[in-house]
Amino acid sequence: MMNRHDKTRVSRAIRNLTQTDGLPTEDSRNVTSLLDVGELQVAFEILCTQLFEYDVVLSVGAMQDLQLCERLLHTDPKYVGSLRDSQGGREKE
C-alpha cells in the first residue's frame, strides 16, 4: 500500500499528464474524475492507453513521470512499455 506522500506524487503526476497536447479534453476529464475518487491505478492505466491510442508525443520528463507512477503503483509494465516503444525517438525535449 502506498503512503500518502507517494499517492500525492502519483496523483500530481497524472494530473499534469492529462494536460499533454494531443490528449482530447474528454479523456483528460475522465482521468481527472477517476483521480478525484481515489482510483489512481485505473486513472493511470486509462491515461496510458489513451496516450498510446492518440499517438501522443511525450517529453522525456513526461516519460519519467509515467515510469515513476508505474513503479509506485506496481502496475503492469506493458502500459509504459507500449508508450516507450511508440515514441521511437520522437520524445519532446
Secondary structure as GFF3:
##gff-version 3
##sequence-region A 1 93
A	DSSP	alpha_helix	4	17	.	.	.	ID=ss1
A	DSSP	alpha_helix	25	36	.	.	.	ID=ss2
A	DSSP	alpha_helix	40	53	.	.	.	ID=ss3
A	DSSP	alpha_helix	60	73	.	.	.	ID=ss4
A	DSSP	alpha_helix	78	87	.	.	.	ID=ss5
###
